[in-house]
């Protein structure tokens, strides 16, 4: 697939070598973030009383994740969580003396899960925005990412905003992701189609039913 890169600062498409470093962060409910990972002024060790973490289930660290992104977070052949994000969380829970509980959640429901206290935190590639920071705290990112506009290799559409912002152009995205809004802002005349999974969004492109996907 061809790739159209987007800068993080203003989500304006560029066609050179500028790479967006998308935030991959451990996203925590505000009360928890002040004491647990890297964003707070203090940290809790396994020897300390974890009751001060205000966990929704005493003795457990409940994490909402969207287990569909290989190799970051996904279900293995046995249907169990795996991936490098999962291993990081397993280490975190062990260091805190807690039992790790993973709740597989649709990407679009992650923020609602935090707000409804269905989970203590979520670990996922979720971009930091001013609106999101009003209700939660982001830890420091540890993995650089690119946001790309992917097309079939045979697509000959010119790499300009005008060419992609045209009636009849269909661009897919993951429902709940800020990239959906970026598509609307940068390609206002194109049709945005949101999918519950990233695989579904890209399959639409691979099958030719959509022109591009983010």
DAJOJO-V736088 format. One record per residue. N is the residue number from 1. RES is the residue in one letter. PHI is phi as a letter, one per 30 degrees, with the letter a starting at -180 (* if undefined). PSI is psi in whole degrees, 0 to 359 (NA if undefined). Layout:
n:N res:RES phi:PHI psi:PSI
n:N res:RES phi:PHI psi:PSI
This chain:
n:1 res:X phi:* psi:142
n:2 res:X phi:d psi:160
n:3 res:X phi:b psi:131
n:4 res:X phi:c psi:116
n:5 res:X phi:d psi:152
n:6 res:X phi:b psi:135
n:7 res:X phi:d psi:143
n:8 res:X phi:d psi:324
n:9 res:X phi:e psi:313
n:10 res:X phi:b psi:7
n:11 res:X phi:h psi:34
n:12 res:X phi:c psi:130
n:13 res:X phi:d psi:141
n:14 res:X phi:b psi:158
n:15 res:X phi:b psi:18
n:16 res:X phi:c psi:227
n:17 res:X phi:c psi:14
n:18 res:X phi:d psi:128
n:19 res:X phi:c psi:131
n:20 res:X phi:d psi:129
n:21 res:X phi:c psi:95
n:22 res:X phi:d psi:142
n:23 res:X phi:d psi:122
n:24 res:X phi:c psi:107
n:25 res:X phi:b psi:158
n:26 res:X phi:d psi:116
n:27 res:X phi:c psi:124
n:28 res:X phi:b psi:151
n:29 res:X phi:e psi:141
n:30 res:X phi:e psi:317
n:31 res:X phi:d psi:331
n:32 res:X phi:d psi:324
n:33 res:X phi:d psi:334
n:34 res:X phi:d psi:345
n:35 res:X phi:b psi:351
n:36 res:X phi:c psi:291
n:37 res:X phi:c psi:226
n:38 res:X phi:d psi:351
n:39 res:X phi:d psi:344
n:40 res:X phi:d psi:176
n:41 res:X phi:d psi:348
n:42 res:X phi:b psi:161
n:43 res:X phi:b psi:154
n:44 res:X phi:c psi:124
n:45 res:X phi:c psi:169
n:46 res:X phi:d psi:336
n:47 res:X phi:d psi:348
n:48 res:X phi:c psi:168
n:49 res:X phi:d psi:111
n:50 res:X phi:d psi:358
n:51 res:X phi:d psi:336
n:52 res:X phi:d psi:352
n:53 res:X phi:d psi:350
n:54 res:X phi:h psi:46
n:55 res:X phi:d psi:149
n:56 res:X phi:d psi:336
n:57 res:X phi:b psi:107
n:58 res:X phi:e psi:131
n:59 res:X phi:i psi:355
n:60 res:X phi:b psi:147
n:61 res:X phi:c psi:108
n:62 res:X phi:c psi:121
n:63 res:X phi:b psi:127
n:64 res:X phi:d psi:128
n:65 res:X phi:b psi:154
n:66 res:X phi:c psi:101
n:67 res:X phi:d psi:69
n:68 res:X phi:b psi:12
n:69 res:X phi:c psi:101
n:70 res:X phi:d psi:134
n:71 res:X phi:c psi:13
n:72 res:X phi:d psi:305
n:73 res:X phi:a psi:125
n:74 res:X phi:a psi:175
n:75 res:X phi:c psi:132
n:76 res:X phi:d psi:186
n:77 res:X phi:d psi:337
n:78 res:X phi:d psi:0
n:79 res:X phi:i psi:16
n:80 res:X phi:c psi:148
n:81 res:X phi:d psi:143
n:82 res:X phi:a psi:179
n:83 res:X phi:j psi:165
n:84 res:X phi:d psi:330
n:85 res:X phi:d psi:319
n:86 res:X phi:d psi:318
n:87 res:X phi:d psi:323
n:88 res:X phi:d psi:317
n:89 res:X phi:d psi:323
n:90 res:X phi:d psi:319
n:91 res:X phi:d psi:319
n:92 res:X phi:d psi:311
n:93 res:X phi:d psi:319
n:94 res:X phi:d psi:316
n:95 res:X phi:d psi:330
n:96 res:X phi:d psi:356
n:97 res:X phi:i psi:32
n:98 res:X phi:c psi:159
n:99 res:X phi:d psi:128
n:100 res:X phi:d psi:129
n:101 res:X phi:b psi:119
n:102 res:X phi:c psi:130
n:103 res:X phi:c psi:111
n:104 res:X phi:d psi:116
n:105 res:X phi:b psi:139
n:106 res:X phi:e psi:143
n:107 res:X phi:e psi:320
n:108 res:X phi:d psi:345
n:109 res:X phi:c psi:3
n:110 res:X phi:d psi:311
n:111 res:X phi:d psi:322
n:112 res:X phi:d psi:325
n:113 res:X phi:d psi:321
n:114 res:X phi:d psi:312
n:115 res:X phi:d psi:324
n:116 res:X phi:d psi:5
n:117 res:X phi:h psi:37
n:118 res:X phi:d psi:345
n:119 res:X phi:a psi:155
n:120 res:X phi:d psi:328
n:121 res:X phi:a psi:172
n:122 res:X phi:b psi:144
n:123 res:X phi:c psi:114
n:124 res:X phi:a psi:163
n:125 res:X phi:d psi:83
n:126 res:X phi:c psi:121
n:127 res:X phi:d psi:139
n:128 res:X phi:d psi:127
n:129 res:X phi:b psi:159
n:130 res:X phi:d psi:320
n:131 res:X phi:d psi:318
n:132 res:X phi:d psi:327
n:133 res:X phi:d psi:351
n:134 res:X phi:d psi:334
n:135 res:X phi:b psi:357
n:136 res:X phi:a psi:169
n:137 res:X phi:b psi:138
n:138 res:X phi:c psi:137
n:139 res:X phi:d psi:169
n:140 res:X phi:d psi:141
n:141 res:X phi:d psi:154
n:142 res:X phi:b psi:2
n:143 res:X phi:b psi:125
n:144 res:X phi:d psi:143
n:145 res:X phi:b psi:159
n:146 res:X phi:c psi:142
n:147 res:X phi:c psi:125
n:148 res:X phi:b psi:155
n:149 res:X phi:c psi:110
n:150 res:X phi:c psi:136
n:151 res:X phi:b psi:171
n:152 res:X phi:d psi:148
n:153 res:X phi:e psi:331
n:154 res:X phi:d psi:357
n:155 res:X phi:d psi:126
n:156 res:X phi:c psi:11
n:157 res:X phi:d psi:137
n:158 res:X phi:d psi:143
n:159 res:X phi:d psi:66
n:160 res:X phi:b psi:158
n:161 res:X phi:d psi:320
n:162 res:X phi:d psi:320
n:163 res:X phi:d psi:325
n:164 res:X phi:d psi:341
n:165 res:X phi:c psi:72
n:166 res:X phi:b psi:149
n:167 res:X phi:d psi:138
n:168 res:X phi:j psi:346
n:169 res:X phi:d psi:128
n:170 res:X phi:c psi:125
n:171 res:X phi:b psi:130
n:172 res:X phi:c psi:159
n:173 res:X phi:a psi:168
n:174 res:X phi:d psi:124
n:175 res:X phi:e psi:130
n:176 res:X phi:j psi:347
n:177 res:X phi:d psi:147
n:178 res:X phi:d psi:343
n:179 res:X phi:d psi:333
n:180 res:X phi:d psi:318
n:181 res:X phi:d psi:324
n:182 res:X phi:d psi:323
n:183 res:X phi:d psi:314
n:184 res:X phi:d psi:323
n:185 res:X phi:d psi:319
n:186 res:X phi:c psi:334
n:187 res:X phi:b psi:65
n:188 res:X phi:d psi:337
n:189 res:X phi:c psi:352
n:190 res:X phi:d psi:162
n:191 res:X phi:c psi:126
n:192 res:X phi:c psi:129
n:193 res:X phi:b psi:119
n:194 res:X phi:c psi:139
n:195 res:X phi:b psi:149
n:196 res:X phi:d psi:342
n:197 res:X phi:b psi:151
n:198 res:X phi:d psi:322
n:199 res:X phi:e psi:318
n:200 res:X phi:d psi:321
n:201 res:X phi:d psi:317
n:202 res:X phi:d psi:329
n:203 res:X phi:d psi:326
n:204 res:X phi:d psi:324
n:205 res:X phi:d psi:313
n:206 res:X phi:d psi:327
n:207 res:X phi:d psi:351
n:208 res:X phi:i psi:4
n:209 res:X phi:d psi:347
n:210 res:X phi:b psi:156
n:211 res:X phi:d psi:328
n:212 res:X phi:a psi:165
n:213 res:X phi:b psi:152
n:214 res:X phi:c psi:NA
